[in-house]
Amino acid sequence: MDWLGIGVFILSIGFAVLVLILIPVMKKLTETLGHTANTVATVNKSIGEVTGETTVILFNANETLVDVNSKVTKLNPLFDIIHDTGKSAHHLTTTMARYTSGKADSAQTSAEILDKNNIEGILRGAAFIYYLRKAKQEFSKTN
């Protein structure tokens, strides 16, 4: 045998030993990859469930926001009435203060008291109080 044949023979023995050493490593790697595949499948299933629950929660949150917005829209006229009532009461007290202090003549203050814009807020306030009493009566009838 020549040196080339001996070298090839040594290389083939080394390759055979390497293959024998790598067989258990490859088996463990196959087992680990199998467990990893199972874990990924479980995570995908869990993510699908969480996504479904999140969708339901977001839908319920949107429905709640729509309900709150509709209720706030219904309350806006009541706040306008309260604002007008307060504004009219302020104007009325200012007018009465001027009237009682004698700084304005009686004809002009009487006209200011009966002015449509000033009385409108008071009428709205009275209507608001009437509405609250009726609502209270209806509520007490149902309970």
PyMOL commands that set and color helices and strands:
alter all, ss='L'
color gray80, all
select helices_A, chain A and resi 3-101+106-113+116-142
alter helices_A, ss='H'
color red, helices_A
deselect
rebuild
show_as cartoon
